[in-house]
Amino acid sequence: MNTDIENLFKDKVIGHPAGLFVIFFTEMWERFSFYGMRILLVLFLTAPIISDNPGWEWPREHALSLIGTYGSLLYLTPILGGWLADKYTGYKWAVIIGCFLMMLGHASMVFETPFSLYLGLGFLIVGTGFFKPNMTSMISEMYKGKESKKDGAYTIYYMGVNAGAFFGMMLCGYLAENIGWSYGFGLAGIFMLLGLIQFWLAKDLFGQIGERPSRVHEVELPQNINEESPKEHDTSEASEKLNPFTTLDKVLILLSSLGGILYLFNDPMSKIGDVNILDFNIGGLDGSNVTVLTALVLFLYLIITRISRYSRVIRDRIIAVSVFGIFTVFFFAAFEQSLGSMTLFARDYTERALTGSSAMVFKIIDLILTVGPLAIITWVLYLLFKKTYSKIPYSNVILAISFAFLWYIVFYKINNEFSKDATEVPATWFGILNSFFIITLAPLFSKWWESKYNPSAAMKYGIGLVLLGLGFGILVLGTMGVAQGAQTASVSMIFLILAYLLHTMGELCISPVGLSYLSKLVPGRMIGFMFGIWYLAIAIGQKAAGTMGGMIDKITAEYSLSTFFLIFTIVPAAIGLVSMVLNPILKKLMHGVR
């Protein structure tokens, strides 16, 4: 294995092995497809049947219910996908399987029938389960013994994530809104296919890296520094012997998981298809609420009983992680409105028609945003060609074809827009702002975290949640003039742009914190379990985002659109203030972990 790692590091691109950039481009195409499709979904499902670009005209509540369940499952299947890769397939083959299934999912959605939609979403959910956890695992294995370069490797990798999301939402959205939905879904599928072929043809470059299942699951983030305190007599080995998973633990995991899954599927089924698999009532609560509450109680009992078996220090640290997990649910319940109610707000309530000088200014900004990043990434592709043209020539040919096609679509978009006197900003265009702001602001936040002013975990969560609430506060100000029950309006797009800016700043405060602290705070025996719980917290947030976003019509009709956004202003900001107030207590519970 060491020989394979050394071989990879012989051919370097920008100081990193060429294999990292094979992963970079594979991840870029996957994110291109994923976000390109996902931002279209709510618009397609709710678009009027009778229009120039007809959709299915679903009620917003139904569309967001389905999207909430879809987003939630995307964070649950990676738990199983990572386990299967560790035990059976290896990381490399798990990535290939995931790419293939996601390609089938995108291809299925082109047909725009209910069966093909649900089949496509199913393929995407399972495919993401195989793909998502194992790309980062391959990077971790590539950099064994070279940990000092790992932070830089992940930075490059996440640039690929954001570049893919950026171009996917921009170009799939443009084709879907200007030509037809099938073109947007189809473009996502084409680049997923090209990503699959490119990775398949380059897989031999990695040697045995990611080929064979690891005997021990490895966490890429910093390991359990809490387990090295002799005075607490709680080493990892002792902890494992003292706290094995009991039969009751396993039963509770099974029952709470089953209850959660039943709720996730029943919610959209009962609303969209009028098929209620939980059609009963207990104590005035319907079956769906009874099921999810029972699952939650069983899950809380499981967590409490497991925590109680550890020593005081370990118990306190896991309690701190659990509190951060609760904050994470609230964060994602609001933040994920970006692909739901905020996308609907962009389409139906934002003034997107531009004329004269304002249209020209937007076209120039859009040109710079499109061509600039694409030119930089194309230059990286050229550097990769120079190092690997003899080792993976066919993979490089596929990459060249991919980029030639990408440049063609960009040229078509630019030429089409500049030929018009006026322009209408696509509703999907606003989705790219999050990726753009991440790329531009991440270096500034990184310097902040490395300075002497680096806040504690609780303060970062507090700042992130308050910024998230302030972003929605901007939308409250922008919608105060929108009439009660209005289905359309013409709010200035500056409000939406500022909201995305504040939301991204909030994300940069929170997203790097959670998993990093989790890996430091929990004992070895429980780390896999707690990583699963962390993904579960995000999954709950995703479903809550769909459920709460689906209330937009009801709240707008009974109160106003500004009231709808006011809820998302007050709740995250209040939770953020709670996090700040709890800072001394949480620091004490963490027992010195920073």
MIMI-471360 format. One record per residue (C-alpha): residue in three letters; x negated, y, z negated. Coordinates in steps of 0.2 Angstrom, whole numbers, m for minus. Example, Ala and Ser with C-alpha at 12.3 -4.5 7.8 and 13.67 -1.06 7.14 Angstrom:
% residues 2
Ala m62 m22 m39
Ser m68 m5 m36
***
This chain:
% residues 594
Met 0 0 0
Asn m14 12 m4
Thr m21 8 13
Asp m5 14 21
Ile m5 30 11
Glu m23 34 16
Asn m19 31 34
Leu m4 43 33
Phe m15 56 26
Lys m28 55 40
Asp m16 64 52
Lys m11 80 44
Val 1 94 49
Ile 0 110 39
Gly m9 100 25
His 3 86 24
Pro 4 69 32
Ala 13 68 49
Gly 25 55 42
Leu 32 69 31
Phe 37 78 46
Val 45 62 54
Ile 56 62 38
Phe 58 81 39
Phe 66 80 57
Thr 76 64 52
Glu 84 74 37
Met 86 89 48
Trp 97 80 61
Glu 107 71 47
Arg 110 87 38
Phe 114 95 55
Ser 127 82 58
Phe 134 82 40
Tyr 137 100 38
Gly 141 103 56
Met 156 91 54
Arg 161 95 36
Ile 163 114 39
Leu 175 110 54
Leu 185 98 44
Val 196 110 34
Leu 198 121 49
Phe 203 107 61
Leu 215 99 48
Thr 224 116 45
Ala 224 124 62
Pro 241 127 70
Ile 247 113 82
Ile 253 126 95
Ser 237 137 98
Asp 223 139 110
Asn 213 126 100
Pro 226 115 92
Gly 223 106 75
Trp 234 96 64
Glu 243 110 54
Trp 241 101 38
Pro 246 111 22
Arg 230 117 14
Glu 234 107 m2
His 233 91 8
Ala 218 96 18
Leu 208 101 2
Ser 214 85 m7
Leu 206 74 6
Ile 190 84 7
Gly 189 84 m12
Thr 190 65 m12
Tyr 178 64 3
Gly 165 76 m6
Ser 167 66 m22
Leu 163 49 m14
Leu 148 56 m6
Tyr 140 58 m23
Leu 146 41 m29
Thr 140 29 m15
Pro 122 35 m17
Ile 121 26 m34
Leu 125 10 m26
Gly 115 14 m10
Gly 99 17 m21
Trp 102 1 m30
Leu 104 m9 m14
Ala 88 m2 m7
Asp 78 m6 m23
Lys 84 m24 m24
Tyr 86 m29 m6
Thr 84 m18 10
Gly 69 m6 5
Tyr 70 12 8
Lys 65 12 26
Trp 79 0 32
Ala 92 9 20
Val 88 25 30
Ile 91 16 46
Ile 107 8 41
Gly 113 25 34
Cys 109 34 50
Phe 118 20 61
Leu 134 21 50
Met 135 40 50
Met 132 40 69
Leu 147 28 70
Gly 157 40 58
His 154 55 69
Ala 158 46 85
Ser 174 40 78
Met 180 58 73
Val 179 64 91
Phe 195 55 95
Glu 205 66 83
Thr 218 52 78
Pro 222 49 60
Phe 215 31 61
Ser 198 37 69
Leu 197 52 56
Tyr 199 40 41
Leu 188 27 49
Gly 175 41 53
Leu 175 47 35
Gly 173 30 28
Phe 158 27 39
Leu 151 44 33
Ile 153 40 15
Val 145 23 16
Gly 131 29 27
Thr 127 43 16
Gly 126 31 1
Phe 112 22 10
Phe 103 38 17
Lys 104 51 3
Pro 94 43 m11
Asn 81 34 0
Met 73 48 10
Thr 67 56 m6
Ser 61 39 m12
Met 51 37 3
Ile 42 53 0
Ser 39 48 m18
Glu 31 32 m12
Met 21 41 1
Tyr 13 53 m12
Lys 8 40 m25
Gly m9 45 m32
Lys m7 62 m24
Glu 5 70 m36
Ser m3 87 m34
Lys 4 88 m17
Lys 21 82 m20
Asp 29 98 m25
Gly 24 105 m8
Ala 31 90 1
Tyr 48 92 m7
Thr 48 110 m3
Ile 45 106 16
Tyr 58 92 15
Tyr 71 104 8
Met 67 116 21
Gly 72 103 33
Val 88 100 23
Asn 93 119 24
Ala 87 121 43
Gly 99 106 47
Ala 113 113 38
Phe 110 130 45
Phe 110 125 64
Gly 124 112 61
Met 136 124 54
Met 131 137 67
Leu 132 127 83
Cys 145 113 79
Gly 156 127 72
Tyr 153 138 88
Leu 157 124 100
Ala 172 118 90
Glu 180 136 88
Asn 176 141 106
Ile 178 126 116
Gly 187 112 106
Trp 186 102 90
Ser 180 86 99
Tyr 165 96 105
Gly 160 101 88
Phe 162 83 81
Gly 154 76 96
Leu 138 87 94
Ala 136 81 76
Gly 137 63 82
Ile 124 66 96
Phe 111 73 84
Met 114 59 72
Leu 111 47 86
Leu 95 56 91
Gly 89 56 73
Leu 92 38 71
Ile 82 34 87
Gln 68 45 82
Phe 66 38 65
Trp 68 20 72
Leu 54 23 84
Ala 42 31 71
Lys 45 18 57
Asp 29 9 61
Leu 19 25 56
Phe 23 21 38
Gly 16 4 37
Gln 23 m5 22
Ile 29 11 14
Gly 47 9 10
Glu 47 m8 18
Arg 49 m20 3
Pro 60 m17 m12
Ser 52 m10 m27
Arg 53 m21 m42
Val 55 m6 m54
His 66 9 m49
Glu 55 24 m49
Val 61 42 m53
Glu 53 55 m42
Leu 54 69 m55
Pro 43 71 m71
Gln 44 56 m82
Asn 50 54 m100
Ile 38 65 m110
Asn 50 62 m125
Glu 45 44 m126
Glu 27 48 m131
Ser 29 54 m149
Pro 22 40 m161
Lys 30 49 m176
Glu 47 46 m170
His 43 27 m167
Asp 54 27 m151
Thr 43 22 m137
Ser 51 17 m120
Glu 48 m1 m124
Ala 55 m1 m141
Ser 70 9 m135
Glu 74 m4 m122
Lys 74 m18 m135
Leu 84 m8 m147
Asn 98 m2 m135
Pro 102 m15 m121
Phe 118 m14 m111
Thr 131 m24 m121
Thr 145 m34 m113
Leu 157 m20 m119
Asp 146 m7 m111
Lys 148 m16 m94
Val 166 m18 m96
Leu 169 0 m100
Ile 158 5 m85
Leu 169 m6 m74
Leu 186 0 m81
Ser 181 19 m81
Ser 174 17 m63
Leu 190 8 m57
Gly 201 21 m65
Gly 191 35 m56
Ile 191 27 m39
Leu 210 24 m40
Tyr 213 42 m44
Leu 202 48 m30
Phe 211 37 m17
Asn 228 40 m24
Asp 228 59 m24
Pro 226 62 m5
Met 236 46 m1
Ser 251 52 m11
Lys 251 69 m4
Ile 247 66 14
Gly 254 48 17
Asp 267 48 3
Val 260 32 m3
Asn 258 32 m22
Ile 249 17 m29
Leu 250 24 m46
Asp 269 26 m46
Phe 273 26 m65
Asn 276 37 m79
Ile 270 36 m97
Gly 274 49 m110
Gly 279 62 m97
Leu 263 60 m87
Asp 263 53 m70
Gly 252 37 m66
Ser 239 47 m58
Asn 235 58 m73
Val 237 43 m85
Thr 224 34 m75
Val 211 47 m74
Leu 213 52 m92
Thr 212 34 m98
Ala 196 32 m87
Leu 189 48 m95
Val 193 42 m113
Leu 184 25 m109
Phe 169 34 m101
Leu 167 46 m116
Tyr 168 31 m128
Leu 155 23 m118
Ile 143 38 m119
Ile 146 41 m137
Thr 143 23 m143
Arg 127 22 m132
Ile 120 39 m139
Ser 124 33 m157
Arg 112 19 m155
Tyr 97 30 m152
Ser 86 38 m165
Arg 90 56 m170
Val 78 65 m158
Ile 83 54 m143
Arg 101 56 m147
Asp 100 75 m148
Arg 91 76 m132
Ile 105 66 m123
Ile 118 77 m131
Ala 109 92 m123
Val 109 83 m106
Ser 128 79 m108
Val 132 97 m111
Phe 122 103 m96
Gly 132 89 m86
Ile 149 98 m92
Phe 142 115 m86
Thr 137 106 m69
Val 156 101 m67
Phe 162 119 m69
Phe 148 125 m57
Phe 152 113 m43
Ala 171 115 m45
Ala 169 134 m40
Phe 153 133 m29
Glu 161 120 m17
Gln 175 132 m13
Ser 162 137 1
Leu 167 123 12
Gly 186 124 7
Ser 195 139 2
Met 181 151 7
Thr 181 144 24
Leu 200 147 25
Phe 197 164 19
Ala 185 168 32
Arg 197 162 46
Asp 213 169 39
Tyr 209 184 29
Thr 193 191 35
Glu 192 204 49
Arg 180 195 62
Ala 184 205 78
Leu 170 217 82
Thr 169 230 96
Gly 157 243 102
Ser 141 246 92
Ser 146 234 78
Ala 148 220 90
Met 131 223 97
Val 123 224 80
Phe 130 207 75
Lys 124 200 91
Ile 107 205 88
Ile 107 199 70
Asp 114 183 76
Leu 101 181 89
Ile 87 184 77
Leu 94 172 64
Thr 96 159 78
Val 80 160 88
Gly 68 165 74
Pro 70 149 63
Leu 71 138 79
Ala 55 145 86
Ile 46 141 69
Ile 52 123 68
Thr 48 120 87
Trp 30 126 83
Val 30 113 69
Leu 36 100 81
Tyr 21 105 93
Leu 9 102 79
Leu 17 85 75
Phe 15 80 94
Lys m4 85 93
Lys m7 73 79
Thr 4 58 83
Tyr 6 58 102
Ser m4 42 104
Lys 4 33 88
Ile 23 36 90
Pro 24 43 108
Tyr 42 37 111
Ser 48 45 95
Asn 40 61 100
Val 49 60 117
Ile 66 58 108
Leu 62 73 97
Ala 57 83 113
Ile 74 79 121
Ser 83 84 105
Phe 75 101 104
Ala 77 104 123
Phe 95 100 120
Leu 96 111 105
Trp 88 126 114
Tyr 100 123 128
Ile 115 125 116
Val 107 140 108
Phe 104 148 125
Tyr 122 144 130
Lys 129 152 114
Ile 118 168 116
Asn 122 170 134
Asn 140 168 132
Glu 141 181 117
Phe 131 194 126
Ser 142 193 141
Lys 156 199 131
Asp 160 217 127
Ala 168 212 111
Thr 165 197 99
Glu 174 187 86
Val 163 181 72
Pro 167 162 71
Ala 174 157 54
Thr 161 144 52
Trp 147 157 54
Phe 149 162 36
Gly 144 145 31
Ile 126 147 37
Leu 123 161 24
Asn 120 149 10
Ser 106 141 19
Phe 99 157 25
Phe 99 165 8
Ile 91 149 1
Ile 77 150 13
Thr 73 168 10
Leu 76 169 m9
Ala 69 152 m14
Pro 50 159 m15
Leu 56 174 m26
Phe 65 162 m38
Ser 50 150 m38
Lys 39 165 m44
Trp 51 169 m57
Trp 51 151 m64
Glu 32 151 m64
Ser 30 168 m73
Lys 30 171 m92
Tyr 49 177 m90
Asn 54 159 m85
Pro 71 157 m94
Ser 76 142 m104
Ala 87 129 m96
Ala 103 135 m105
Met 99 153 m100
Lys 97 147 m82
Tyr 113 139 m82
Gly 121 154 m90
Ile 114 166 m77
Gly 119 154 m62
Leu 137 153 m68
Val 138 171 m71
Leu 131 175 m54
Leu 144 163 m47
Gly 158 171 m55
Leu 152 188 m50
Gly 152 182 m32
Phe 171 178 m33
Gly 173 195 m42
Ile 167 203 m26
Leu 181 193 m17
Val 194 199 m30
Leu 189 217 m26
Gly 191 214 m7
Thr 208 206 m8
Met 216 218 m20
Gly 226 226 m6
Val 232 209 1
Ala 251 207 m1
Gln 258 194 m12
Gly 261 178 m2
Ala 251 184 14
Gln 245 171 25
Thr 233 182 35
Ala 224 199 31
Ser 209 209 38
Val 197 210 23
Ser 180 217 28
Met 167 203 30
Ile 155 212 19
Phe 164 205 4
Leu 162 187 10
Ile 143 190 14
Leu 140 198 m3
Ala 149 183 m12
Tyr 138 170 m3
Leu 123 180 m8
Leu 128 180 m26
His 133 161 m25
Thr 116 157 m18
Met 107 166 m31
Gly 117 156 m44
Glu 113 140 m35
Leu 95 144 m36
Cys 96 146 m55
Ile 105 129 m57
Ser 101 116 m44
Pro 82 114 m48
Val 86 113 m67
Gly 98 98 m70
Leu 89 83 m63
Ser 72 90 m69
Tyr 78 91 m87
Leu 87 75 m87
Ser 71 66 m82
Lys 62 73 m96
Leu 75 71 m110
Val 82 53 m108
Pro 73 37 m113
Gly 67 25 m99
Arg 81 12 m102
Met 94 25 m99
Ile 87 36 m85
Gly 95 26 m71
Phe 112 26 m80
Met 110 45 m84
Phe 106 49 m66
Gly 122 40 m61
Ile 131 50 m74
Trp 124 66 m66
Tyr 130 62 m49
Leu 146 58 m57
Ala 147 75 m64
Ile 144 83 m47
Ala 157 71 m40
Ile 170 77 m53
Gly 166 95 m48
Gln 168 91 m30
Lys 185 83 m33
Ala 190 98 m44
Ala 185 110 m31
Gly 197 102 m18
Thr 211 101 m31
Met 209 119 m37
Gly 206 126 m19
Gly 222 117 m14
Met 231 129 m25
Ile 227 144 m14
Asp 245 144 m6
Lys 254 142 m22
Ile 245 155 m32
Thr 245 167 m17
Ala 264 165 m16
Glu 268 167 m34
Tyr 254 180 m38
Ser 242 186 m26
Leu 226 180 m16
Ser 215 191 m28
Thr 223 181 m43
Phe 217 165 m35
Phe 199 172 m34
Leu 200 179 m51
Ile 202 162 m59
Phe 185 157 m51
Thr 178 174 m57
Ile 183 172 m75
Val 180 153 m78
Pro 162 151 m72
Ala 157 168 m80
Ala 165 162 m96
Ile 156 146 m96
Gly 140 155 m92
Leu 142 166 m107
Val 145 150 m117
Ser 129 142 m111
Met 119 158 m116
Val 127 158 m133
Leu 123 140 m135
Asn 105 143 m130
Pro 97 142 m148
Ile 107 126 m152
Leu 103 117 m135
Lys 84 122 m138
Lys 85 114 m155
Leu 93 98 m148
Met 79 97 m135
His 66 96 m148
Gly 52 105 m139
Val 55 99 m121
Arg 53 114 m109
***
